[in-house]
Amino acid sequence: MSPTAAHNSPTQHLYGAHGHVTFLGAGPGDPGLLTLRGVEALAQADVLVADPQVYDVVRAHARAGVDTPLRVETDGTSTAPGPTGGGAADLAMAAARAGKRVVRAVTGDPGLDADAAREMLACAGEGIPFEVVPGIATAVGVPAYAGVPLRDAQGTDVRFIDARSADDRCWTEVGASDATVVVSATLDSVVSVAGELVAAGRKPDTPLTVTAAGTTTRQRTWTATVGTISQLLKSTKVLPSADGGQPVIAVVGERSAAAQRQQLAWFESKPLFGWQVLVPRTREQAASLSDQLRSYGAVPAEVPTIAVEPPRTPQQMERAVKGLVTGRYEWIAFTSVNAVKAVREKFEEYGLDARAFAGIKVAAVGEQTAASLIEFGVRPDLVPSGEQSAAGLLEDWPPYDPVFDPIDRVFLPRADIATETLVAGLIELGWEVDDVTAYRTVRASPPAAETREAIKGGGFDAVLFTSSSTVRNLVGIAGKPHNVTVIACIGPATAKTAEEHGLRVDVMSPEPSVHRLAEALADFGAKRRAEAVAAGDVVKRPSEKRPAWRRARTS
């Protein structure tokens, strides 16, 4: 829903000109768990007051002009948004009194949040209209992502406990029952929770799982029993820890048995789970690739190595675009998304649209280029049937035939550093080519110091190189990736450039496609994981071979 349309929403008609508050459950952490109704409410909001833990999840769906009365504290490496003085409830209510549409976003589900309930009562007490948009409760979503079902066909009862507020009567009741117990706790309080359960009557051999950072790519789950969890956390050096105060979900009962979790841990067994993957492309090109990597469990970091700028002398491009309209060309060939973007921008400058391509044959190299054209409203007439490259396009390109081709000229908008392969091949086929510089590619500015340190110090698990220029430019602006980092290349030419820069190529795409490259990296990760499991080893990411680096990043 567009921000403009949001102002004419049904919610506005419901409440008229008066302000109101939407208590929104943002889920346990995975941005994909935000509900459709939640996205709609965020698009309508004038003011957003969010728990710091879910600020990034919800802010992405709010309209550009939304007011976020939050404090940002910078510690040099991260930012931590949080409500300013007066508290979240006061901020939300003050905005609603001023006639604003307010979204008060909380972690998990508002119905299981005692603080949210108090805020709702405060709104009711002042006559401020409010609504509730449920979210996926942390105590339910986290076990699902950990592969720990809470009920089965036998229908065992499920009890939810907050360790912070549980009293002796609560522990006595769950200790005397065989119910599955879901405990909201902190990492350093898990051992005392286990002790309370044993003291209340639970058998020490009762299975227990503990999950931290649930539903995020930092998720980690430990499987033990009520009697052995203390020993496990100490032997694996999980405790004591400076992160002991982080929230966790502990599940006690037969549903958390190790044998079941090995079969049902779908999230943590993704092929690239938790991998930090460097994507050195322009931001526009990296978006769909990053989405694909996230589907494999990876955490993509987009670092532009190439900046795209207009040609220094635009007259040639302007003449060519006018020639499209006046019938100068039989064909136009696009070899990149950036070429499509450059022509599209010229069209918009002249008030033209996709209809200007009427009567002109259109060729495209690569699935992304073709998709960009289709988005523009142009369906390519020719896409390589084999190799997705200039050479592949030439193999399918028809020779000029004066009988069937009334015009013998091809418009080729391209980068200033493109090769001459396509031009020479078209001329050999009898075509005249207007080889036009549509855009310039220049080396991007260096990334932040922390990113450069991560590249050189082994902080990234993998890097995807999609062209020789991305290799040269990344090394030039940020340094050479560490030898523990998995290097994945889109084709032989890119791999050769990587090797010339002293890099070991681990993964090669079966064809020159960024999506096939991501698939190849996922296959590599899956094989690596399977080998570790078969050998009985702990599955580790490539960067975890550098313990000193991990300590530096987490301290």
Secondary structure, 3 states (H helix, E strand, C coil): CCHHHHCCCHHHHHHCCCCEEEEEECECCCHHHCCHHHHHHHHHCCEEEECHHHHHHHHCCCCCCCECCEEEEECCCCEEEEECCCHHHHHHHHHHHCCCEEEEEECECHHHCHHHHHHHHHHHHCCCCEEEECCCCHHHHHHHHHCCCCCCCCCCCEEEEECCCCCHHHHHHHHCCCCEEEEEEEHHHHHHHHHHHHHCCCCCCCEEEEEECCCCCCCEEEEEECCCHHHHHHHCCCCCCCCCCCEEEEEECHHHCHHHHHHHCCCCCCCCCCCEEEECCCHHHHHHHHHHHHHCCCEEEECCCEEEECCCCCHHHHHHHHHHHHCCCCEEEECCHHHHHHHHHHHHHCCCCHHHHCCCEEEECCHHHHHHHHHHCCCCCECCCCCCCHHHHHHHCCCCCCCCCCCCEEEEEEECCCCCHHHHHHHHCCCEEEEEEEEEEEECCCCCHHHHHHHHHCCCCEEEECCHHHHHHHHHHHCCCCCCCEEEECCHHHHHHHHHCCCCCCEECCCCCHHHHHHHHHHHHHHHHHHHHHCCCCCCCHHHHCHHHHHHHHC
